[in-house]
């Protein structure tokens, strides 16, 4: 019965959502479905990234108007961005601004002149196991291997076409 309900519940969602939904069930339920027990686990929402056309203006909004604590602007040339983190207590916002000619944020801002949500970042307890498992399930990644992200930890981006149109970043907890 639960098996039938689970199949009905996931029939209309993308591969990425289906995997995340299936992983949320107990190991016993997973084994009944023929899905191996989990080697990795999703953790908390680390941040929501927002591409901004004016970093100073966006930083001032969160700091001066909304009263949030914000970090200094940090260049990440290996990712082609400047970042500012906005502390929210239960998570963070990551403000992104282009750095260099090949910045992925430049292309995003050309399509979205006012900026907008760029990606979400979710922590995982074992990034290498997560990446191997997701690749085995045909979830595309945007690089061959995890790279070091803004927090100095390994990260991997999942293709938005496999995740309901959302660019998902996984970060080692």
N, C-alpha and C positions, 0 to 999 in steps of 0.2 A: 504493500500500500504506500509506504513512505517512498519507495523506489519510483512508483508511478507518479506520485505528486512532485518529486524532485525533477523527473524528466519533463513534466508539463511546465513546471516553474522556469526551467532554463531553456525551453525550446526557442524562445524569441530573443535571446540575448547573444552578444558577441562572444567569441572564444575567450577573450580576456576576462570578461565578466563571469562567464560560465566557470572558468577555472577558479576564480576567486570565490564564487558562490559554493562550488563543490568543496573547496579547501576549508570552508568555514564549518563543515559538518564534522562529526566525530570520526575517528579512525575506523570504528566499527561500521558506521554507515558508508564510509569510503570503501572499505573492503567489500561490502555487499554490492557496491556499484562497480567493482573491479578496478578501483583507483587505489594505488599504493598509499600507505600511510605517509604522512607529511614528513619531509626531511628539512623543511624550512617553514617559518611562520611569518605572517604579516604582523607588523607592529602598529604603532600610532602614526597618525598624519603628522609629518614633520613640518611641511610648509606648503603654501599655495604660492606659485610664482606669477607675477604680473609684469608683463612687458610695458615699459613706460617710454613715451617720447621725450620727456624732460625729467631727468633724474632729480635735479634740485627741487623742482616744483612738487614732484611726487613725495620726496622725502619731507619737505616742509609741510605738506598736507597731513601726513601721518604724525609727524613730530609736533608741529606748532598748532595745528587746528584740532587734531583728534587726541593729542596728548600722549602718544605712544613713545616708547623708547626705541630708538633706531640706531643701527650700527653705522660705522664709517663706511664710505664707498670703497669697495675693494675690487681691483681689477683681477679678472681670471682669464688671462690671454689664451690658455689652452681650451677654454670653452667659448671664447669670443664675446665675453660679457663683463660689464661692471655689475656688482651686486650691492644692495643695501638690504639688511634684514630688519624687519619690524617685529618687535616682540609683542605677542598678544596674550601671554599667560599660558593658554592651552595649546598654542601652536605659533607659527610665524608666517609672515608674508615675506616673500623674496621679491624685491623690486629689481628688474633686469633692464639694462640699457646696453646698446651695442658697443662693442670694442673691436676695432679692426674692420677691414674690408669684407671679411668672410663670416661675419657674425650671423648666426641663425636668427638673432633678434631683429637685425636689419630687415630681413625678408618678411618677418612677422609684422613689423611696424609699417612696411610698405602696403601690406594688405589691410592693416588695422591702424589707421592714422592716429587714433586716440589711444592706442594701446589696448590692453585687455589681458584676461587670464591666459597664461601660457602653458602651465603644467601644474600637476599636483605631485607631491613627493611623499611616499609612504616608506616607513622603515621596515626592514626585514632582518631577521636574526642571522641569516647566512646568505649573503649576496651571491656567492658562487653556486650554491645549491639551487637558489631561486632561479638564477639565469639558466643553468643547465636544465632544470625542470621545465621552465617556460619555453625554452627553445625546442625541447623534445615535444612539447604540445603545440608547436608551430606558431608561437607568439614571436613576432619579429622584434628584434632589438635594433637600436640605431647605431650601435658599434659592436665590434666583435667581442670585446672584453670590457669589463667594468673599468671606469676611469675614476681618478680622484676628483671629488666634487668640492663645492664651496665650503663644506665643513671639514675638509681634510679626510673624508672617508670615501670608500669605493661607492660609485653610483652606476646605474644602468637605466637608460631610457627605453621604454617599450613603445612600439609603433602605435600611433593613435588609431589607425585603421583596424587594429586588433583589439582596441580597448574603448569601444563606443565613442570614438572621436576625441578622446582625451589623451593627451600626451602624459604618460605616467612615468615618473622617476622613482626607481627603487634605490634606497640608501641603506648601507650597512648600519645597523643600530649600534 
